[in-house]
Amino acid sequence: MQLAGLPHGDGDDGESEWVTARLSYGFVRESRQLLAFTDGVEVCSPPEVRAELVAAAASVTDLYQ
């Protein structure tokens, strides 16, 4: 994972609870490490990464049900 950049001023106002970060991965599957943040992170795009995280979370849910 590589930090691709933070938008200027995002989260600097002392009132925002969220900061937008742009991350870069070599492979979609590498994005699974974001699951360690549970509901503290939201992936907005690309759709392939969102789908990967949905599939990974579903497999964990299936395992423990």
A tleap script that builds the chain and sets N, CA, C and O, in Angstrom:
source leaprc.protein.ff14SB
mol = sequence {
  NMET GLN LEU ALA GLY LEU PRO HIE GLY ASP
  GLY ASP ASP GLY GLU SER GLU TRP VAL THR
  ALA ARG LEU SER TYR GLY PHE VAL ARG GLU
  SER ARG GLN LEU LEU ALA PHE THR ASP GLY
  VAL GLU VAL CYS SER PRO PRO GLU VAL ARG
  ALA GLU LEU VAL ALA ALA ALA ALA SER VAL
  THR ASP LEU TYR CGLN
}
set mol.1.N position { 0.850 -1.171 0.000 }
set mol.1.CA position { 0.000 0.000 0.000 }
set mol.1.C position { 0.891 1.228 0.000 }
set mol.1.O position { 1.943 1.261 0.638 }
set mol.2.N position { 0.446 2.221 -0.723 }
set mol.2.CA position { 1.171 3.470 -0.802 }
set mol.2.C position { 0.180 4.617 -0.643 }
set mol.2.O position { -0.864 4.639 -1.293 }
set mol.3.N position { 0.514 5.570 0.227 }
set mol.3.CA position { -0.329 6.744 0.385 }
set mol.3.C position { -0.135 7.621 -0.839 }
set mol.3.O position { 0.965 8.106 -1.101 }
set mol.4.N position { -1.217 7.821 -1.588 }
set mol.4.CA position { -1.137 8.599 -2.817 }
set mol.4.C position { -1.377 10.083 -2.573 }
set mol.4.O position { -1.052 10.907 -3.428 }
set mol.5.N position { -1.943 10.440 -1.411 }
set mol.5.CA position { -2.109 11.846 -1.084 }
set mol.5.C position { -3.342 12.132 -0.265 }
set mol.5.O position { -4.318 11.383 -0.304 }
set mol.6.N position { -3.293 13.217 0.473 }
set mol.6.CA position { -4.431 13.710 1.241 }
set mol.6.C position { -4.880 15.026 0.640 }
set mol.6.O position { -4.046 15.882 0.347 }
set mol.7.N position { -6.177 15.210 0.449 }
set mol.7.CA position { -6.648 16.499 -0.041 }
set mol.7.C position { -6.311 17.601 0.964 }
set mol.7.O position { -6.445 17.399 2.171 }
set mol.8.N position { -5.887 18.730 0.487 }
set mol.8.CA position { -5.527 19.853 1.350 }
set mol.8.C position { -6.722 20.299 2.178 }
set mol.8.O position { -7.812 20.514 1.649 }
set mol.9.N position { -6.507 20.435 3.471 }
set mol.9.CA position { -7.534 20.962 4.358 }
set mol.9.C position { -8.525 19.942 4.871 }
set mol.9.O position { -9.293 20.256 5.781 }
set mol.10.N position { -8.545 18.745 4.336 }
set mol.10.CA position { -9.510 17.738 4.780 }
set mol.10.C position { -9.188 17.306 6.207 }
set mol.10.O position { -8.105 16.784 6.470 }
set mol.11.N position { -10.117 17.521 7.120 }
set mol.11.CA position { -9.934 17.130 8.508 }
set mol.11.C position { -9.170 18.147 9.337 }
set mol.11.O position { -8.982 17.940 10.536 }
set mol.12.N position { -8.726 19.240 8.733 }
set mol.12.CA position { -7.938 20.242 9.443 }
set mol.12.C position { -8.793 21.240 10.225 }
set mol.12.O position { -8.256 22.046 10.985 }
set mol.13.N position { -10.092 21.196 10.051 }
set mol.13.CA position { -10.943 22.197 10.684 }
set mol.13.C position { -11.249 21.886 12.145 }
set mol.13.O position { -11.881 22.698 12.821 }
set mol.14.N position { -10.822 20.746 12.640 }
set mol.14.CA position { -11.068 20.368 14.025 }
set mol.14.C position { -12.469 19.871 14.279 }
set mol.14.O position { -12.772 19.450 15.395 }
set mol.15.N position { -13.338 19.904 13.282 }
set mol.15.CA position { -14.723 19.473 13.440 }
set mol.15.C position { -15.016 18.180 12.703 }
set mol.15.O position { -15.909 17.432 13.099 }
set mol.16.N position { -14.286 17.907 11.647 }
set mol.16.CA position { -14.533 16.708 10.849 }
set mol.16.C position { -14.064 15.460 11.580 }
set mol.16.O position { -13.013 15.456 12.221 }
set mol.17.N position { -14.850 14.413 11.475 }
set mol.17.CA position { -14.455 13.136 12.042 }
set mol.17.C position { -13.808 12.249 10.992 }
set mol.17.O position { -13.193 11.238 11.330 }
set mol.18.N position { -13.939 12.614 9.721 }
set mol.18.CA position { -13.432 11.806 8.626 }
set mol.18.C position { -12.369 12.567 7.852 }
set mol.18.O position { -12.438 13.788 7.707 }
set mol.19.N position { -11.408 11.843 7.371 }
set mol.19.CA position { -10.381 12.385 6.487 }
set mol.19.C position { -10.374 11.520 5.239 }
set mol.19.O position { -10.416 10.293 5.329 }
set mol.20.N position { -10.322 12.144 4.096 }
set mol.20.CA position { -10.259 11.409 2.841 }
set mol.20.C position { -8.800 11.171 2.480 }
set mol.20.O position { -8.014 12.113 2.377 }
set mol.21.N position { -8.447 9.912 2.290 }
set mol.21.CA position { -7.079 9.555 1.901 }
set mol.21.C position { -7.133 8.763 0.610 }
set mol.21.O position { -8.051 7.973 0.395 }
set mol.22.N position { -6.158 8.974 -0.240 }
set mol.22.CA position { -6.056 8.213 -1.488 }
set mol.22.C position { -4.920 7.217 -1.308 }
set mol.22.O position { -3.774 7.587 -1.051 }
set mol.23.N position { -5.272 5.939 -1.450 }
set mol.23.CA position { -4.297 4.862 -1.303 }
set mol.23.C position { -4.112 4.167 -2.640 }
set mol.23.O position { -5.020 4.134 -3.471 }
set mol.24.N position { -2.950 3.624 -2.830 }
set mol.24.CA position { -2.653 2.914 -4.068 }
set mol.24.C position { -2.163 1.505 -3.730 }
set mol.24.O position { -1.269 1.328 -2.903 }
set mol.25.N position { -2.756 0.519 -4.376 }
set mol.25.CA position { -2.378 -0.877 -4.192 }
set mol.25.C position { -1.914 -1.452 -5.518 }
set mol.25.O position { -2.402 -1.060 -6.578 }
set mol.26.N position { -0.980 -2.374 -5.459 }
set mol.26.CA position { -0.514 -3.042 -6.669 }
set mol.26.C position { -1.522 -4.055 -7.186 }
set mol.26.O position { -1.638 -4.268 -8.393 }
set mol.27.N position { -2.254 -4.682 -6.262 }
set mol.27.CA position { -3.234 -5.706 -6.601 }
set mol.27.C position { -4.488 -5.478 -5.772 }
set mol.27.O position { -4.403 -5.072 -4.613 }
set mol.28.N position { -5.645 -5.735 -6.354 }
set mol.28.CA position { -6.923 -5.536 -5.661 }
set mol.28.C position { -6.957 -6.325 -4.358 }
set mol.28.O position { -7.432 -5.816 -3.342 }
set mol.29.N position { -6.465 -7.550 -4.373 }
set mol.29.CA position { -6.513 -8.415 -3.185 }
set mol.29.C position { -5.774 -7.800 -1.988 }
set mol.29.O position { -6.122 -8.080 -0.841 }
set mol.30.N position { -4.772 -6.975 -2.242 }
set mol.30.CA position { -4.027 -6.330 -1.160 }
set mol.30.C position { -4.913 -5.405 -0.323 }
set mol.30.O position { -4.594 -5.114 0.830 }
set mol.31.N position { -5.996 -4.954 -0.887 }
set mol.31.CA position { -6.884 -4.038 -0.164 }
set mol.31.C position { -7.561 -4.712 1.026 }
set mol.31.O position { -8.134 -4.023 1.871 }
set mol.32.N position { -7.509 -6.022 1.111 }
set mol.32.CA position { -8.126 -6.735 2.234 }
set mol.32.C position { -7.567 -6.292 3.578 }
set mol.32.O position { -8.236 -6.434 4.602 }
set mol.33.N position { -6.360 -5.763 3.590 }
set mol.33.CA position { -5.786 -5.309 4.857 }
set mol.33.C position { -6.599 -4.161 5.457 }
set mol.33.O position { -6.486 -3.894 6.653 }
set mol.34.N position { -7.406 -3.487 4.661 }
set mol.34.CA position { -8.258 -2.416 5.176 }
set mol.34.C position { -9.341 -2.953 6.109 }
set mol.34.O position { -9.896 -2.197 6.906 }
set mol.35.N position { -9.646 -4.237 6.020 }
set mol.35.CA position { -10.655 -4.826 6.904 }
set mol.35.C position { -10.232 -4.767 8.366 }
set mol.35.O position { -11.075 -4.881 9.255 }
set mol.36.N position { -8.954 -4.593 8.625 }
set mol.36.CA position { -8.476 -4.464 10.001 }
set mol.36.C position { -9.044 -3.215 10.675 }
set mol.36.O position { -9.094 -3.137 11.903 }
set mol.37.N position { -9.469 -2.244 9.876 }
set mol.37.CA position { -10.047 -1.018 10.418 }
set mol.37.C position { -11.550 -1.145 10.655 }
set mol.37.O position { -12.201 -0.177 11.051 }
set mol.38.N position { -12.097 -2.323 10.416 }
set mol.38.CA position { -13.527 -2.635 10.558 }
set mol.38.C position { -14.379 -1.531 9.944 }
set mol.38.O position { -14.232 -1.227 8.761 }
set mol.39.N position { -15.277 -0.921 10.735 }
set mol.39.CA position { -16.151 0.114 10.179 }
set mol.39.C position { -15.554 1.519 10.328 }
set mol.39.O position { -16.258 2.518 10.179 }
set mol.40.N position { -14.266 1.584 10.620 }
set mol.40.CA position { -13.583 2.867 10.742 }
set mol.40.C position { -13.034 3.387 9.435 }
set mol.40.O position { -12.415 4.450 9.394 }
set mol.41.N position { -13.258 2.637 8.359 }
set mol.41.CA position { -12.787 3.059 7.037 }
set mol.41.C position { -13.872 2.714 6.017 }
set mol.41.O position { -14.544 1.689 6.137 }
set mol.42.N position { -14.035 3.561 5.033 }
set mol.42.CA position { -14.963 3.287 3.941 }
set mol.42.C position { -14.229 3.461 2.618 }
set mol.42.O position { -13.606 4.494 2.370 }
set mol.43.N position { -14.311 2.450 1.786 }
set mol.43.CA position { -13.727 2.529 0.448 }
set mol.43.C position { -14.807 3.048 -0.486 }
set mol.43.O position { -15.873 2.446 -0.617 }
set mol.44.N position { -14.523 4.161 -1.127 }
set mol.44.CA position { -15.499 4.781 -2.035 }
set mol.44.C position { -15.309 4.310 -3.472 }
set mol.44.O position { -16.282 4.211 -4.221 }
set mol.45.N position { -14.106 4.025 -3.857 }
set mol.45.CA position { -13.819 3.554 -5.200 }
set mol.45.C position { -12.426 2.960 -5.214 }
set mol.45.O position { -11.624 3.258 -4.328 }
set mol.46.N position { -12.123 2.148 -6.170 }
set mol.46.CA position { -12.939 1.717 -7.298 }
set mol.46.C position { -13.877 0.575 -6.900 }
set mol.46.O position { -13.693 -0.051 -5.856 }
set mol.47.N position { -14.872 0.312 -7.727 }
set mol.47.CA position { -15.849 -0.741 -7.424 }
set mol.47.C position { -15.209 -2.116 -7.227 }
set mol.47.O position { -15.720 -2.925 -6.453 }
set mol.48.N position { -14.107 -2.389 -7.910 }
set mol.48.CA position { -13.447 -3.694 -7.771 }
set mol.48.C position { -12.926 -3.895 -6.351 }
set mol.48.O position { -12.963 -5.008 -5.826 }
set mol.49.N position { -12.448 -2.835 -5.737 }
set mol.49.CA position { -11.952 -2.954 -4.362 }
set mol.49.C position { -13.120 -3.108 -3.398 }
set mol.49.O position { -13.051 -3.906 -2.463 }
set mol.50.N position { -14.179 -2.362 -3.614 }
set mol.50.CA position { -15.365 -2.531 -2.765 }
set mol.50.C position { -15.879 -3.967 -2.846 }
set mol.50.O position { -16.225 -4.561 -1.825 }
set mol.51.N position { -15.931 -4.527 -4.058 }
set mol.51.CA position { -16.398 -5.909 -4.241 }
set mol.51.C position { -15.466 -6.900 -3.543 }
set mol.51.O position { -15.932 -7.878 -2.958 }
set mol.52.N position { -14.177 -6.661 -3.599 }
set mol.52.CA position { -13.209 -7.532 -2.926 }
set mol.52.C position { -13.429 -7.536 -1.416 }
set mol.52.O position { -13.372 -8.585 -0.775 }
set mol.53.N position { -13.679 -6.364 -0.861 }
set mol.53.CA position { -13.908 -6.273 0.580 }
set mol.53.C position { -15.239 -6.895 0.981 }
set mol.53.O position { -15.344 -7.506 2.044 }
set mol.54.N position { -16.244 -6.744 0.146 }
set mol.54.CA position { -17.535 -7.398 0.406 }
set mol.54.C position { -17.355 -8.916 0.433 }
set mol.54.O position { -17.863 -9.589 1.329 }
set mol.55.N position { -16.641 -9.443 -0.539 }
set mol.55.CA position { -16.417 -10.895 -0.610 }
set mol.55.C position { -15.619 -11.391 0.591 }
set mol.55.O position { -15.933 -12.437 1.159 }
set mol.56.N position { -14.595 -10.648 0.974 }
set mol.56.CA position { -13.769 -11.061 2.119 }
set mol.56.C position { -14.574 -11.022 3.415 }
set mol.56.O position { -14.486 -11.943 4.227 }
set mol.57.N position { -15.349 -9.973 3.613 }
set mol.57.CA position { -16.164 -9.857 4.823 }
set mol.57.C position { -17.223 -10.957 4.862 }
set mol.57.O position { -17.498 -11.510 5.927 }
set mol.58.N position { -17.810 -11.276 3.730 }
set mol.58.CA position { -18.818 -12.337 3.668 }
set mol.58.C position { -18.216 -13.693 4.015 }
set mol.58.O position { -18.857 -14.505 4.681 }
set mol.59.N position { -16.988 -13.940 3.567 }
set mol.59.CA position { -16.372 -15.231 3.875 }
set mol.59.C position { -16.079 -15.363 5.371 }
set mol.59.O position { -16.191 -16.454 5.929 }
set mol.60.N position { -15.711 -14.272 6.012 }
set mol.60.CA position { -15.480 -14.301 7.458 }
set mol.60.C position { -16.813 -14.499 8.189 }
set mol.60.O position { -16.896 -15.270 9.146 }
set mol.61.N position { -17.844 -13.802 7.733 }
set mol.61.CA position { -19.170 -13.952 8.345 }
set mol.61.C position { -19.657 -15.385 8.215 }
set mol.61.O position { -20.176 -15.946 9.180 }
set mol.62.N position { -19.502 -15.991 7.042 }
set mol.62.CA position { -19.918 -17.380 6.834 }
set mol.62.C position { -19.165 -18.336 7.764 }
set mol.62.O position { -19.738 -19.303 8.267 }
set mol.63.N position { -17.904 -18.063 7.982 }
set mol.63.CA position { -17.074 -18.928 8.825 }
set mol.63.C position { -17.573 -18.948 10.263 }
set mol.63.O position { -17.547 -19.993 10.913 }
set mol.64.N position { -18.024 -17.810 10.763 }
set mol.64.CA position { -18.384 -17.709 12.167 }
set mol.64.C position { -19.877 -17.804 12.450 }
set mol.64.O position { -20.300 -17.593 13.586 }
set mol.65.N position { -20.676 -18.115 11.447 }
set mol.65.CA position { -22.112 -18.291 11.694 }
set mol.65.C position { -22.445 -19.734 11.911 }
set mol.65.O position { -23.608 -20.072 12.133 }
savepdb mol mol.pdb
quit
